[in-house]
Amino acid sequence: MMALGIDRVIECYSMIPWNLKFYYYDEALGKETVLVAEPGTPEYKAHWQPMLADFAKHLKKKGWFNKTTIAMDERPMEAMQKAIAVIKGADKDFKISLAGNYHPEIEKDLFDYCVASNQKIDKKTMQARKNAGSITTFYTCCAEGFPNTFTFSPLAESAWLAWHAANKGYDGYLRWAFNSWPQNPLQDSRFGKWSSGDTYFVYPQNRSSIRFERLIEGIEDFEKIRILKEEFKRKDQPKKLQQLDAILAGFEIDVLKTKPAGPMLTQAQQVLNNL
C-alpha cells in the first residue's frame, strides 16, 4: 500500500471482534486454537498485552509506530475503555482510532475518531482536536437512509457528503467498503438484506461508477474550499470568508428531508466558482 502512495496511517483492527473469538497457534498444543474473552477479563489482557508490547517494538523498528493506530469500529464505550487500558498498558504512546458513536468520555484517548453521520460533536471539541493534530471524520453505512451512496441514492448526495464535511469541520469522510462485491456485481448490487451498493463503489475490471465519480467531485470541492479559506484568512478578506461560510452552513443533514441535494449542490458550486 505504501508503494501505491497510501501511506498516511496504518489502522490495525480485531481487538474487539463481533464474536469475541481470538484465533492463534498454540505452540504447547501444536495446533491452532481459539480463545473467547471479553475486554476487561484477565484472559483478554493476558492474550493482548504481550502481543501489543512486541508489536510496538516491531513498529518502532520499522519506523511505522507514529503512523499506526489500534482501531475498532462500532463498539460500546465500556468495551472501548477496557481495551484502551490494555493498549496503553502495552505502550502509553500507542495511537487509537474508533469509528462509531461519539463518546466524550473517551474522545481524548482517540487520535482518529470517525463518528456516524447522526452524531454531534461540539465546535470547541472539534477545534481542540484540530489543535492537537488529531483526525476527526464522519461515516455512513447501511443504517443511514440519506445522505448516502447507494445505487438508488440521488447521485448528488455522493458529492454533497464532502460539503457536509466542510461545513462541520471534519477532516474527511469514511465509507466502509470500496470493492467488496456480491456474487454478480454487474447485475445485482444487493448484498443480503443490506441496501444496494452498500458494499462497493467500483466494479470488476477497473470499472468506475457515477456515484464514485460524484464522490471525487465532492472531494475536489472540499479541497477548493480548504484552499480558499486559507487564502481568505491570509489575505484578510473577511467578507469572502463569510460568503463561503454562509453557503456551507446549509449543508445540514436535516435539510435533505425537504430539499434535494442536486439543486442545493449546483447553487453552492456556482457561488464557490465565483469567489
ROGUVO-590715 format. One record per residue (C-alpha): residue in three letters; x negated, y, z negated. Coordinates in steps of 0.2 Angstrom, whole numbers, padded with zeros to 4 digits, always signed. Layout:
BEGIN
ALAXYZ ...
***
This chain:
BEGIN
MET+0000+0000+0000 MET-0014+0012-0004 ALA-0022+0009+0013 LEU-0005+0015+0021 GLY-0005+0031+0011 ILE+0007+0025-0003 ASP-0005+0029-0017 ARG+0003+0041-0030 VAL+0010+0030-0043 ILE+0010+0011-0046 GLU+0025+0005-0056 CYS+0024-0012-0064 TYR+0041-0020-0068 SER+0048-0035-0078 MET+0045-0031-0096 ILE+0064-0032-0099 PRO+0072-0043-0085 TRP+0091-0046-0084 ASN+0090-0063-0091 LEU+0075-0060-0104 LYS+0066-0075-0097 PHE+0047-0074-0095 TYR+0038-0087-0085 TYR+0020-0091-0087 TYR+0007-0105-0086 ASP+0004-0114-0102 GLU-0014-0120-0102 ALA-0011-0131-0118 LEU+0004-0140-0109 GLY-0004-0139-0092 LYS+0011-0133-0084 GLU+0022-0118-0080 THR+0035-0114-0094 VAL+0047-0101-0099 LEU+0049-0090-0114 VAL+0066-0082-0119 ALA+0063-0067-0130 GLU+0072-0051-0134 PRO+0062-0034-0136 GLY+0059-0032-0155 THR+0056-0050-0159 PRO+0039-0057-0164 GLU+0039-0068-0149 TYR+0041-0054-0137 LYS+0027-0044-0145 ALA+0016-0059-0145 HIS+0019-0063-0127 TRP+0017-0045-0120 GLN+0005-0035-0131 PRO-0011-0045-0127 MET-0007-0046-0109 LEU-0004-0027-0108 ALA-0021-0024-0118 ASP-0030-0034-0105 PHE-0020-0026-0091 ALA-0025-0009-0097 LYS-0044-0014-0096 HIS-0041-0020-0079 LEU-0033-0004-0073 LYS-0046+0007-0080 LYS-0060-0004-0072 LYS-0051-0002-0055 GLY-0048+0017-0058 TRP-0029+0015-0057 PHE-0024+0017-0076 ASN-0019+0036-0074 LYS-0008+0032-0059 THR+0000+0016-0066 THR+0017+0016-0076 ILE+0025+0001-0085 ALA+0043+0003-0078 MET+0060-0003-0082 ASP+0077+0000-0075 GLU+0095+0002-0082 ARG+0091-0004-0099 PRO+0099+0001-0116 MET+0090+0014-0126 GLU+0087+0002-0141 ALA+0078-0011-0130 MET+0068+0003-0122 GLN+0062+0009-0139 LYS+0056-0008-0144 ALA+0047-0011-0128 ILE+0039+0007-0129 ALA+0032+0002-0146 VAL+0024-0014-0139 ILE+0017-0004-0124 LYS+0010+0010-0135 GLY+0003-0004-0147 ALA-0007-0011-0132 ASP-0014+0006-0126 LYS-0007+0023-0133 ASP-0011+0031-0116 PHE+0000+0019-0105 LYS+0012+0029-0095 ILE+0030+0023-0095 SER+0045+0025-0082 LEU+0063+0022-0083 ALA+0077+0023-0070 GLY+0094+0023-0079 ASN+0104+0034-0091 TYR+0097+0049-0099 HIS+0092+0047-0117 PRO+0085+0062-0126 GLU+0078+0051-0140 ILE+0065+0043-0128 GLU+0063+0057-0115 LYS+0046+0062-0121 ASP+0040+0044-0120 LEU+0043+0043-0102 PHE+0031+0050-0089 ASP+0043+0046-0074 TYR+0061+0047-0078 CYS+0074+0044-0065 VAL+0092+0047-0070 ALA+0108+0041-0062 SER+0117+0055-0052 ASN+0131+0057-0065 GLN+0118+0061-0079 LYS+0115+0078-0086 ILE+0098+0085-0091 ASP+0097+0102-0098 LYS+0086+0115-0090 LYS+0075+0118-0105 THR+0070+0099-0105 MET+0068+0099-0086 GLN+0056+0114-0087 ALA+0046+0106-0101 ARG+0044+0090-0091 LYS+0038+0100-0076 ASN+0025+0109-0088 ALA+0019+0093-0095 GLY+0016+0086-0077 SER+0030+0073-0079 ILE+0041+0067-0065 THR+0060+0069-0065 THR+0071+0062-0051 PHE+0088+0055-0049 TYR+0096+0040-0040 THR+0111+0032-0033 CYS+0116+0014-0031 CYS+0131+0004-0028 ALA+0140+0012-0043 GLU+0141+0029-0035 GLY+0155+0032-0023 PHE+0148+0049-0017 PRO+0136+0056-0013 ASN+0128+0040-0006 THR+0120+0032+0009 PHE+0132+0018+0013 THR+0135+0013+0031 PHE+0153+0021+0028 SER+0147+0036+0019 PRO+0148+0053+0028 LEU+0131+0054+0036 ALA+0128+0072+0030 GLU+0128+0065+0012 SER+0111+0057+0016 ALA+0104+0075+0019 TRP+0115+0083+0005 LEU+0106+0072-0008 ALA+0090+0082-0006 TRP+0099+0099-0008 HIS+0106+0092-0024 ALA+0089+0088-0030 ALA+0083+0106-0026 ASN+0097+0113-0035 LYS+0094+0103-0051 GLY+0075+0105-0051 TYR+0072+0086-0048 ASP+0056+0081-0040 GLY+0065+0069-0029 TYR+0077+0055-0026 LEU+0076+0037-0028 ARG+0085+0024-0018 TRP+0083+0006-0024 ALA+0081-0003-0008 PHE+0074+0001+0009 ASN+0074-0016+0019 SER+0082-0029+0008 TRP+0093-0037+0022 PRO+0108-0048+0020 GLN+0110-0063+0032 ASN+0115-0054+0048 PRO+0110-0036+0045 LEU+0114-0031+0063 GLN+0131-0037+0062 ASP+0137-0036+0044 SER+0129-0023+0031 ARG+0138-0030+0016 PHE+0129-0040+0003 GLY+0141-0050-0008 LYS+0153-0038-0017 TRP+0141-0023-0015 SER+0145-0009-0004 SER+0140-0010+0014 GLY+0122-0004+0017 ASP+0118-0003-0001 THR+0103-0014+0001 TYR+0094-0006+0016 PHE+0091+0009+0026 VAL+0082+0002+0041 TYR+0085-0013+0052 PRO+0074-0028+0058 GLN+0061-0025+0072 ASN+0057-0007+0067 ARG+0075+0000+0070 SER+0080+0016+0060 SER+0097+0021+0056 ILE+0106+0038+0057 ARG+0108+0038+0038 PHE+0089+0036+0036 GLU+0086+0050+0049 ARG+0098+0061+0040 LEU+0089+0057+0023 ILE+0072+0063+0032 GLU+0081+0079+0037 GLY+0086+0082+0019 ILE+0068+0079+0013 GLU+0061+0091+0026 ASP+0074+0104+0020 PHE+0068+0101+0002 GLU+0050+0104+0007 LYS+0055+0120+0016 ILE+0065+0126+0000 ARG+0050+0122-0011 ILE+0038+0131+0000 LEU+0049+0146+0002 LYS+0052+0148-0017 GLU+0033+0148-0020 GLU+0031+0161-0006 PHE+0045+0172-0013 LYS+0038+0172-0030 ARG+0020+0175-0024 LYS+0026+0190-0013 ASP+0038+0196-0027 GLN+0053+0195-0016 PRO+0067+0193-0029 LYS+0081+0196-0018 LYS+0077+0182-0006 LEU+0074+0171-0021 GLN+0092+0175-0027 GLN+0099+0171-0010 LEU+0091+0154-0010 ASP+0096+0150-0027 ALA+0114+0156-0023 ILE+0116+0144-0009 LEU+0108+0130-0019 ALA+0120+0132-0033 GLY+0134+0125-0023 PHE+0126+0108-0022 GLU+0135+0100-0037 ILE+0142+0083-0035 ASP+0160+0088-0041 VAL+0161+0100-0026 LEU+0161+0085-0014 LYS+0178+0080-0022 THR+0186+0094-0012 LYS+0173+0100+0001 PRO+0165+0088+0014 ALA+0146+0088+0014 GLY+0144+0091+0033 PRO+0151+0109+0034 MET+0143+0113+0017 LEU+0126+0107+0023 THR+0127+0116+0040 GLN+0131+0133+0032 ALA+0116+0131+0019 GLN+0104+0126+0033 GLN+0109+0142+0043 VAL+0105+0153+0028 LEU+0089+0144+0025 ASN+0083+0146+0043 ASN+0087+0165+0042 LEU+0077+0168+0026 
***
